[in-house]
Each structure stands twice: as structure tokens, then as C-alpha cells.
Amino acid sequence: MGVITNIIQKKENSENYQIYIDNQFAIVCNIEIIKRMKLKVGKAFTLEEIVELKHQDDVKKGYNKALDYLTRKARTSVEIENHLKDRDFCVEVIKEVLEKLKYYQFIDDKKYIEAYIKDQCFYNLKGRKRIQQELIDKQLDKELVLEKIGGISSTEEYENALKIAKKAFIQNIKKPLNQNKEKIANKLYSKGYSWEIIHDVMNNLEGSSELMEMVDEMEENYLANAIKEGKSYYEKYSKKADNEYILKSKVTAALYKKGFDNSLIQKAINEILQK
């Protein structure tokens, strides 16, 4: 049993007070804890009550830390838990803080998943596979993630992929057609779209009269670039071999890897060999 002999307000934080028991410093408490437990000079305390007082103060501190962490952006319960662990709060305190945050709806993993899917799907245009993996990496409940991911329709996903593809196609119109298509396919895959959707999107691009007209208008540029690069390869390989068939095969392979289509490659090679 001990008796509170002094309560002193801290200068650096007016909401915190130093509690002295039997003229010895015992604990720092928040004003909310002091009011709730009706602490005052002369009040007697058992050891168990002092331990509970410390626990309640730690919960208050942990709760405030969690709220500060939440002001930056929405968080999952696991993120809050790890944040408090890194600040040396014990398991019991963290559990109580999480329950309090959930009660007041400051954290809700279900709503977090729904909001995350909306942001990543409709604003960042990511595919369901990428979004799903990102949510699972956040240690969210897998069954809940799969349930909410299922809400993304195939039509929505296809339209998003097509939007990305058309923009990328136009931005890279100066690149050889096959190279452009390969880059688009790789980009869509990295964004989390399935090969089935990618295949459908590429067919749509190739069937677009508007985009293919743009490709036709670039034909002369493609040929000029193919000739320029083909000459460079021809000069490089001719130093080691003078057989025309071998040279032609090597140059053809090199240009094909660069993304030029076969008809363009043949025109470029014919031009190079004529000169």
C-alpha cells in the first residue's frame, strides 16, 4: 500500500503529470487517466492498482500514437500493430488499443480493402492479380481479399487495360510496331492483367483503324530506322563474315529482335544490299 504525496504537471506536455507515491516518483499519467481514476494527493494505492494505473496510461499513450499514425493515411490493423510493437508497447496494450480503434471505427480492414481496390483499380488502373497480391502482402485476411477482388468485373478490367494500352501505343508510335506491342504487353502484365485480357486488348489495338492509320503514316520512318540500324549491323557482322547469306540472316535476326516486322526487314535488307 502507498499514498500519493505529490502530482506535478510536466512542462513539456501539459496533459501529462508526474505521480509521486510515498515521496518517490512512481509514474507519468495523462490527465484523462487522473480524472477517470480520481487521483489526488493523499489517496492510497495497492501495488495491483499501481500496475493497472501504468497499464491504463500505456493504453492511452498507445492509442494516441496510433491516432497520429492514422492521420497520414488509412492503415490496416496489422500496420497499427507493427507500428506499436516498434515503439515497445506490450502485447496486452496493443490488443486493447486495436479493440478501441475498431470500436470507434478508426480501423476497419474490410473497408480498407474496399477502398484500396477502388483506388488501385479505377485510379491507378491496376489489374486484379496485382491488387490481390498487394493486399495479401499487407497481411490482410486472404479470404476477405479474394471476396472483394471478385467484385472487379471482367469488363471493367478489360476497359482499364485497353485505356493503358492505347495511351502507351500512341506515346511509342515512333517505335517499330512489334517492339511497341511487346512493351505494351509487358506493361499490362506488370500491372497485374491476365494474359487472356492482354491478348484481347492487343487484338483490339490491331483491329483499330485509327491506330493502324497512324502506323501506316509512320511507315517511311520505320523503314528509314530499319535501314539505319540494318546498315550498322551489316557493317558489324561483315567484319567477321563475308558470306552474303550468313550476313543477311544475322541482320534479319537483329532487326527482328528490335521489333521490326518481316516485310519491313526485307525492304531494309534489299535497300542495304543494293547499295
C-alpha positions in Angstrom: 0.0 0.0 0.0 1.2 3.5 -0.9 -0.1 7.0 -0.7 0.1 9.7 -3.4 2.2 12.5 -1.9 2.5 14.8 -5.0 1.2 15.4 -8.5 3.3 17.6 -10.7 2.3 18.8 -14.2 5.1 18.3 -16.8 6.4 21.4 -18.5 6.9 19.8 -22.0 3.4 18.4 -22.1 0.7 20.0 -20.1 -1.6 16.9 -20.4 0.9 14.7 -18.6 1.6 14.6 -14.8 4.2 13.0 -12.6 2.8 11.0 -9.8 4.8 10.6 -6.6 3.9 7.8 -4.1 5.4 8.0 -0.6 7.6 10.9 -1.8 9.1 8.7 -4.6 8.4 9.2 -8.3 6.2 6.4 -9.5 4.7 7.1 -12.9 3.7 9.7 -15.5 0.0 9.8 -16.2 -2.2 11.5 -18.7 -4.8 14.0 -17.3 -7.6 11.7 -18.7 -6.3 8.8 -16.5 -6.0 11.1 -13.5 -9.6 12.2 -13.8 -11.0 8.8 -14.6 -9.3 7.2 -11.6 -9.8 10.3 -9.4 -6.2 10.6 -8.4 -5.3 13.2 -5.8 -2.7 13.8 -3.1 -3.5 11.6 0.0 -5.2 8.8 -2.0 -3.9 5.3 -1.0 -2.9 2.7 -3.6 -2.1 -1.0 -3.6 0.6 -2.5 -5.9 -2.1 -4.0 -8.1 -3.7 -0.6 -8.5 -0.4 1.0 -9.5 0.2 -1.7 -12.1 -3.3 -1.1 -13.5 -2.7 2.6 -13.5 0.5 2.1 -15.5 -1.4 -0.2 -17.9 -4.2 2.4 -18.5 -1.6 5.1 -19.1 0.2 2.9 -21.6 -3.1 2.2 -23.4 -3.7 5.9 -23.6 -0.2 6.6 -25.0 -0.5 3.7 -27.5 -3.9 5.0 -28.6 -2.6 8.5 -29.2 0.4 7.1 -31.1 -2.0 5.0 -33.3 -4.2 8.1 -34.0 -1.1 10.1 -35.0 -0.1 7.3 -37.3 -3.6 7.2 -38.8 -3.7 10.9 -39.6 -1.2 10.4 -42.5 -3.4 7.8 -44.3 -5.6 4.8 -43.8 -4.0 1.8 -42.1 -4.6 -1.9 -41.6 -4.8 -3.4 -38.2 -1.5 -5.2 -38.8 0.2 -1.9 -39.7 -1.0 -0.4 -36.5 0.1 -3.5 -34.5 3.6 -3.4 -36.1 3.8 0.4 -35.5 3.1 0.0 -31.8 5.4 -3.0 -31.5 8.3 -0.9 -32.9 7.6 1.5 -30.1 7.9 -1.2 -27.4 4.3 -1.4 -26.4 3.4 -4.8 -24.9 1.0 -7.3 -26.4 -1.8 -6.6 -23.9 -1.6 -2.9 -24.5 -1.6 -3.3 -28.3 -4.6 -5.6 -28.2 -6.6 -3.1 -26.1 -5.6 -0.2 -28.4 -6.7 -2.2 -31.5 -10.1 -3.1 -29.9 -10.6 0.6 -29.1 -9.7 1.7 -32.6 -12.1 -0.8 -34.1 -14.9 0.2 -31.7 -14.6 3.8 -32.8 -14.2 2.7 -36.4 -10.8 4.3 -36.9 -9.6 1.0 -38.4 -11.7 -1.4 -40.4 -9.8 -3.9 -42.6 -12.9 -4.7 -44.7 -13.5 -1.0 -45.6 -9.7 -0.6 -46.1 -9.7 -3.5 -48.7 -12.8 -2.0 -50.5 -11.2 1.5 -50.6 -7.8 0.1 -51.7 -9.4 -1.9 -54.6 -11.3 1.2 -55.8 -8.2 3.4 -55.7 -5.9 0.9 -57.4 -8.4 -0.3 -60.0 -10.2 2.9 -61.0 -7.5 5.5 -60.5 -4.2 3.6 -60.9 -5.6 1.2 -63.4 -4.1 -2.0 -61.9 -5.3 -5.5 -62.7 -6.8 -7.7 -60.2 -3.8 -10.0 -59.8 -1.5 -7.1 -58.9 -4.1 -5.6 -56.4 -4.7 -9.0 -54.9 -1.0 -9.7 -54.3 -0.5 -6.2 -52.8 -3.4 -6.7 -50.3 -2.1 -10.2 -49.3 1.4 -8.7 -48.8 -0.2 -6.3 -46.3 -1.1 -9.4 -44.3 -4.9 -8.9 -44.7 -7.3 -11.8 -44.4 -6.9 -13.8 -47.7 -10.5 -14.9 -47.9 -11.8 -11.4 -47.4 -9.3 -10.1 -50.1 -10.5 -12.8 -52.6 -14.1 -12.0 -51.8 -13.7 -8.3 -52.5 -11.4 -8.8 -55.5 -14.2 -10.8 -57.1 -16.2 -7.6 -57.3 -14.0 -6.4 -60.1 -15.8 -7.3 -63.3 -14.0 -8.6 -66.4 -15.5 -5.7 -68.4 -14.0 -3.1 -66.0 -10.7 -4.8 -66.0 -10.6 -5.0 -69.9 -11.6 -1.3 -70.3 -8.8 -0.3 -67.9 -6.2 -2.4 -69.7 -7.4 -1.0 -73.1 -7.1 2.5 -71.8 -3.5 1.9 -70.7 -2.6 0.2 -74.0 -4.0 2.9 -76.3 -2.2 5.6 -74.4 1.1 3.6 -74.5 0.7 2.8 -78.1 0.3 6.4 -79.1 3.2 7.5 -76.9 5.5 5.0 -78.5 4.2 5.2 -82.1 7.7 6.0 -83.3 9.0 2.6 -82.2 8.7 -0.4 -84.5 5.2 -1.9 -84.3 6.3 -5.3 -82.8 8.5 -3.5 -80.2 5.6 -1.3 -79.3 3.3 -4.2 -78.9 5.8 -6.1 -76.8 6.3 -3.2 -74.5 2.6 -2.7 -74.0 2.0 -6.4 -73.3 4.8 -6.4 -70.7 3.5 -3.3 -69.1 0.0 -4.7 -68.8 1.4 -7.9 -67.3 3.4 -5.9 -64.7 0.2 -4.0 -63.8 -1.5 -7.3 -62.9 -3.6 -8.2 -66.0 -4.0 -11.8 -67.2 -2.6 -12.9 -70.5 -6.2 -13.5 -71.6 -7.1 -9.9 -71.2 -3.8 -8.8 -72.7 -4.5 -11.0 -75.8 -7.9 -9.4 -76.2 -6.5 -5.9 -75.8 -3.8 -6.5 -78.4 -6.4 -7.8 -80.8 -8.4 -4.6 -80.2 -5.3 -2.4 -81.0 -4.5 -4.3 -84.2 -8.2 -4.0 -85.3 -8.3 -0.3 -84.6 -8.4 1.6 -88.0 -7.4 4.8 -86.2 -4.3 3.3 -84.7 -3.3 1.4 -87.8 -3.7 4.5 -89.9 -1.1 6.1 -87.5 1.2 3.1 -88.1 0.8 3.5 -91.9 1.7 7.1 -91.7 4.9 6.2 -89.8 5.9 3.5 -92.4 8.6 5.7 -94.0 10.1 6.5 -90.6 10.1 2.8 -89.7 11.8 1.9 -92.9 14.4 4.6 -92.5 15.2 3.4 -89.0 15.3 -0.2 -90.1 17.8 0.7 -92.9 19.9 2.8 -90.5 20.1 0.0 -87.9 20.5 -2.6 -90.5 23.5 -0.9 -92.0 25.1 -0.7 -88.6 24.5 -4.5 -88.0 25.7 -5.2 -91.6 29.0 -3.4 -91.0 29.5 -5.0 -87.7 28.9 -8.6 -88.9 30.7 -8.2 -92.3 34.0 -7.8 -90.3 33.8 -11.4 -89.3 32.0 -13.0 -92.2 31.7 -12.2 -95.9 29.1 -14.8 -96.8 26.1 -12.8 -98.0 23.6 -15.4 -96.9 25.0 -15.5 -93.3 25.2 -11.7 -93.2 21.6 -11.4 -94.3 20.4 -13.9 -91.7 22.3 -12.2 -88.9 21.0 -8.7 -89.9 17.4 -10.1 -90.2 17.6 -11.7 -86.8 19.0 -8.5 -85.2 16.3 -6.3 -86.7 13.5 -8.8 -85.8 14.7 -8.6 -82.1 14.4 -4.8 -82.4 10.7 -5.2 -83.2 10.6 -4.6 -86.9 8.1 -6.7 -88.8 9.3 -9.1 -91.6 8.1 -7.1 -94.6 9.9 -4.0 -93.3 13.0 -6.0 -92.6 13.1 -7.4 -96.2 12.7 -3.9 -97.6 15.5 -2.6 -95.4 17.8 -5.5 -96.3 17.1 -5.2 -100.0 18.0 -1.5 -99.8 21.2 -2.2 -97.9 22.4 -4.9 -100.3 21.6 -2.7 -103.4 24.0 -0.1 -102.0 
